[in-house]
Amino acid sequence: MCPLWMKLLDIYEELRSDLKIIEEELADSLVTSQAGLNRSSGHLLEAGGKRIRPLFVLLSGRFGQYDIHRLKRVAVPLELIHMATLVHDDVIDDAETRRGRKTVKAQWDNRVAMYTGDYIFARSLQVVTEIEDPAVHRILSRSIMDMCRGEIEQVRDFYDASPSLLRYFRRIKRKTALLMAVSCQLGSLVSRAEERIVRNLYLYGYYVGMAFQVTDDVLDFIGDESVLGKPAGSDLRQGNVTLPVIYALRTAEPRERERILTYLQSNGRKVPLSTVLDIVRRSGGIDYSMRLAERYLQKALLVLNRLPSCGARDSLERIARFVGSRSY
């Protein structure tokens, strides 16, 4: 086990009792008298996850007046929103597995999955009403709208044969980085941290979130299926054109570039996926993407230096360094 992963486990261990409270609140918030919803939402909850967003909430809360009973009222809604987007993503992507388990849409069907995602979204908004702070509600509602825009943009750009770097970065900001940034922002905000600290924690979450998603896009090409819980090339199979592909389109030899274009223009029907994956891997797109992820992480570390020196800051640094080295 790598040293960075061991250090990350130490953070979870330090916050074990509070994370347990979050987990219990997540389970309680999904209980309903509707048996079908209980089964589908429970199936998703049992799949687990890194709970990185609640972790960010708790660590950011250390920069103010730490109160788990106040922090859980934003940590739980943020994780519920994340869970809801996963259910909806799996419908859009026609995904059969996630984290090595059947998705809700695969276990039941698209209708059950869509209503399950909608229900979880609604519960997130209900839970956050326990925080009587208009700023929290404004931030959360605006974030949900932006995340939905990111999802629509991704669908619009499926199999795009002339992908834009700007659109790619805007999309991953809305789909991934935004919720991590808001987790850091709201954790410190509800803990009444200083405004400059809240602002810098938001930036930290944004930079780490961007690096996280770029790394995720790389792992889709080089990750171990048994670890990732999904087949290699899943994104491209579904038409999602990510940074390594964009780079390959710009740098590959004309013949290989034409093969990628043919794959995209035919919605994946005229060229084998394995051929395109090999071209992208040889193009240098993997190294380019990882260098870019590292640049985002360096920005996150620079932002941390503006914050007061404390254990929470050290933990946030460890998380950033783990994101840059993770294999799943």
C-alpha atoms as one frame of an Amber mdcrd trajectory, in Angstrom:
protein
   0.000   0.000   0.000   1.454   3.373  -1.022   2.514   5.855   1.688   0.127
   8.545   0.403  -2.805   6.159   0.662  -1.738   5.300   4.220  -1.696   9.003
   5.059  -5.159   9.411   3.568  -6.426   6.541   5.703  -5.020   8.353   8.730
  -7.257  11.344   7.924 -10.336   9.134   7.726  -9.325   7.503  10.995  -8.922
  10.866  12.734 -12.450  11.853  11.675 -13.950   8.384  12.013 -16.576   9.238
  14.647 -17.817  12.305  12.762 -17.798  10.497   9.407 -19.840   7.747  11.054
 -22.407  10.363  12.017 -22.487  11.547   8.398 -22.956   7.968   7.177 -25.803
   7.366   9.606 -27.469  10.628   8.583 -27.148   9.655   4.906 -28.884   6.355
   5.598 -31.625   7.987   7.675 -32.244  10.671   5.058 -32.973   8.050   2.392
 -35.534   6.098   4.409 -39.005   6.376   2.920 -42.319   4.543   3.148 -42.038
   3.784  -0.590 -40.467   0.313  -0.715 -39.134   0.662  -4.262 -37.301   3.879
  -3.471 -35.909   2.345  -0.310 -34.425  -0.513  -2.302 -32.942   1.583  -5.115
 -31.500   4.334  -2.921 -30.234   1.763  -0.427 -28.514  -0.089  -3.274 -26.643
   3.100  -4.146 -25.710   3.827  -0.537 -24.346   0.303  -0.039 -21.955   0.852
  -2.961 -20.068   3.221  -0.676 -17.548   5.739  -1.984 -14.676   7.923  -0.860
 -17.019  10.448   0.829 -14.492  13.073  -0.204 -17.094  15.881  -0.146 -18.130
  15.288   3.491 -14.438  14.980   4.314 -13.827  18.418   2.776 -16.744  19.856
   4.755 -15.375  18.531   8.047 -11.772  19.600   7.424 -12.844  23.074   6.280
 -14.975  23.356   9.395 -11.776  23.104  11.448 -10.888  26.637  10.330 -13.858
  28.065  12.232 -16.109  27.024  15.099 -16.262  23.263  14.562 -19.673  21.745
  15.287 -20.456  18.353  13.742 -24.194  18.804  14.254 -24.109  21.979  12.173
 -21.605  20.671   9.636 -23.588  17.496   8.966 -26.451  19.641   7.673 -24.302
  20.653   4.713 -22.116  17.531   4.446 -25.122  15.231   4.014 -26.876  17.326
   1.315 -23.634  17.697  -0.654 -23.056  13.933  -0.667 -26.705  13.332  -1.571
 -26.359  15.687  -4.538 -23.256  13.791  -5.634 -25.100  10.475  -5.308 -28.050
  11.786  -7.320 -25.783  12.888 -10.157 -24.208   9.417 -10.251 -27.610   7.797
 -10.737 -28.507  10.240 -13.507 -25.055   9.872 -15.108 -25.480   6.117 -15.313
 -28.754   6.551 -17.209 -27.204   9.016 -19.644 -24.115   6.828 -20.113 -26.099
   3.564 -20.196 -23.627   2.277 -17.598 -24.034  -1.249 -16.258 -21.557  -1.086
 -13.372 -20.157   1.444 -10.932 -17.611   0.626  -8.228 -17.859  -2.997  -9.298
 -21.611  -3.210  -8.619 -24.648  -3.025 -10.835 -25.927   0.518 -11.311 -29.480
   1.403 -10.277 -30.541   1.528 -13.931 -29.026  -1.923 -14.548 -30.543  -3.436
 -11.394 -33.977  -1.999 -12.167 -34.521   0.261 -15.195 -34.121   3.845 -16.428
 -37.392   5.047 -14.942 -36.585   3.779 -11.473 -33.100   5.277 -11.750 -34.357
   8.715 -12.813 -36.941   8.902 -10.036 -34.385   7.641  -7.515 -31.985  10.406
  -8.537 -34.773  12.991  -8.369 -35.792  11.778  -4.906 -32.214  11.980  -3.602
 -31.873  15.498  -5.033 -35.087  16.535  -3.297 -33.957  15.073   0.018 -30.701
  17.016  -0.200 -32.641  20.273  -0.419 -34.907  19.256   2.429 -31.988  18.452
   4.734 -30.159  21.720   4.032 -33.220  23.758   5.086 -32.145  22.965   8.662
 -29.404  25.575   8.115 -31.028  28.998   8.461 -28.536  30.907   6.374 -29.700
  32.354   3.029 -26.110  32.398   1.734 -25.878  28.600   2.066 -29.090  28.132
   0.102 -28.000  30.554  -2.614 -24.649  28.804  -3.042 -26.191  25.345  -3.123
 -29.023  26.179  -5.535 -26.661  27.971  -7.919 -24.281  25.008  -7.794 -27.046
  22.536  -8.668 -28.038  24.667 -11.663 -24.431  24.835 -12.868 -23.987  21.092
 -12.420 -27.084  20.468 -14.536 -25.632  22.749 -17.210 -22.463  20.668 -17.117
 -24.464  17.476 -17.639 -26.357  18.982 -20.585 -23.088  20.185 -22.103 -21.611
  16.704 -21.813 -24.592  15.163 -23.627 -24.370  17.868 -26.294 -20.686  17.114
 -26.829 -20.963  13.323 -27.116 -18.887  12.093 -30.085 -17.862  15.680 -30.857
 -15.292  15.454 -33.676 -14.016  18.999 -33.106 -13.849  19.245 -29.299 -13.013
  22.544 -27.627 -10.543  22.695 -24.734 -12.483  25.594 -23.237 -15.723  23.613
 -23.296 -13.958  20.606 -21.769 -12.587  22.614 -18.838 -15.899  24.366 -18.261
 -17.689  21.025 -18.303 -15.439  19.321 -15.760 -15.611  22.397 -13.547 -19.398
  22.155 -13.456 -19.563  18.369 -13.229 -16.862  17.722 -10.622 -14.767  20.629
  -9.371 -17.709  22.825  -8.398 -19.138  20.465  -5.796 -15.711  19.933  -4.210
 -15.139  23.694  -4.112 -18.552  24.271  -2.556 -17.909  21.520   0.018 -14.849
  23.437   1.233 -16.672  26.755   1.005 -19.773  25.700   2.939 -17.838  23.773
   5.582 -15.929  26.903   6.497 -18.891  29.236   5.972 -21.247  27.469   8.393
 -18.364  27.294  10.885 -18.083  31.087  10.689 -14.491  31.134   9.449 -13.009
  34.419   8.228 -14.092  35.504   4.758 -10.584  35.219   3.309 -10.332  31.655
   4.610 -13.691  30.732   3.069 -12.572  32.217  -0.248  -9.242  30.381  -0.275
 -10.809  27.075   0.713 -13.200  27.417  -2.232 -10.205  27.894  -4.545  -8.438
  24.907  -3.012 -11.499  22.713  -3.623 -11.801  23.979  -7.195  -8.163  23.243
  -8.075  -8.235  19.802  -6.446 -11.551  19.056  -8.162 -10.159  19.952 -11.581
  -7.105  17.759 -10.971  -9.349  14.974  -9.697 -11.452  14.920 -12.881  -8.503
  15.203 -15.270  -6.892  12.275 -13.428 -10.181  10.381 -13.640 -10.209  10.916
 -17.394  -6.669   9.553 -17.635  -7.496   6.502 -15.525 -10.229   5.644 -18.015
  -7.382   4.872 -20.453  -4.752   3.342 -18.187  -6.546   2.236 -15.004  -7.065
  -1.327 -13.834 -10.649  -2.431 -14.507 -10.712  -4.590 -11.359  -9.799  -1.501
  -9.309 -11.879   1.095 -11.171 -14.983  -1.076 -11.224 -15.657  -0.319 -14.913
 -14.074  -1.352 -18.241 -11.197   0.655 -19.744 -12.379   3.198 -22.283 -15.855
   3.501 -20.773 -15.962   7.260 -21.321 -15.043   7.083 -24.993 -17.363   4.116
 -25.556 -20.196   6.366 -24.364 -19.035   9.230 -26.579 -17.446  11.338 -23.848
 -14.444  13.091 -25.436 -11.940  13.848 -22.678  -8.581  15.628 -22.508  -6.343
  12.730 -23.679  -8.502  12.376 -26.818  -8.502  16.127 -27.462  -4.708  16.111
 -27.248  -4.441  13.114 -29.585  -6.653  14.824 -32.170  -4.247  17.760 -32.170
  -0.952  15.865 -32.241  -1.437  12.395 -33.773  -0.184  11.479 -37.231  -2.754
  12.286 -39.972  -3.695   8.635 -40.517  -4.236   8.006 -36.816  -6.084  11.293
 -36.384  -8.400  10.214 -39.212  -9.172   6.988 -37.376 -10.186   8.890 -34.245
 -12.355  11.214 -36.334 -14.005   8.281 -38.093 -14.739   6.683 -34.711 -16.359
   9.880 -33.441 -18.245  10.742 -36.639 -19.721   7.240 -36.794 -20.667   7.241
 -33.082 -18.154   4.488 -32.464 -19.365   2.124 -35.171 -16.689   2.208 -37.893
 -13.444   1.912 -35.926 -12.822  -0.499 -32.998 -12.627   1.218 -29.627  -9.400
  -0.666 -28.870  -7.752   0.954 -31.901  -8.635   4.450 -30.721  -7.494   3.696
 -27.169  -4.096   2.562 -28.483  -3.729   5.732 -30.581  -4.551   7.971 -27.632
  -2.109   6.122 -25.375   0.693   6.527 -27.929  -0.077  10.185 -28.632   1.363
  11.628 -25.436  -2.117  12.661 -24.284  -1.782  10.729 -21.034   1.441  12.507
 -20.021   0.068  15.872 -21.117  -3.093  15.401 -19.055  -1.183  14.301 -15.968
   1.117  17.339 -16.228  -1.945  19.547 -16.363  -3.464  17.808 -13.337  -0.202
  18.403 -11.490  -0.364  22.121 -12.330  -3.821  22.308 -10.770  -2.531  20.534
  -7.674   0.367  22.950  -7.345  -2.137  25.804  -7.422  -4.120  24.074  -4.678
  -0.990  23.759  -2.539  -0.141  27.437  -3.069  -3.635  28.402  -1.890  -3.196
  26.269   1.234  -0.119  28.308   2.135  -2.401  31.322   2.612  -4.316  29.505
   5.350  -3.419  29.262   9.046  -1.044  26.410   9.842  -3.009  23.601  11.531
  -3.784  19.911  11.350  -6.678  20.478   8.938  -4.392  22.286   6.510  -1.918
  19.395   6.687  -4.752  16.962   5.942  -5.917  18.989   2.949  -2.350  18.948
   1.641  -2.217  15.161   1.991  -5.471  14.833   0.056  -4.146  17.012  -2.762
  -0.984  14.926  -3.027  -3.032  11.713  -3.033  -5.225  12.984  -5.889  -2.120
  13.391  -8.016  -0.987   9.812  -7.420  -4.243   7.864  -7.204  -4.973   4.779
  -9.287  -8.757   4.712  -8.790
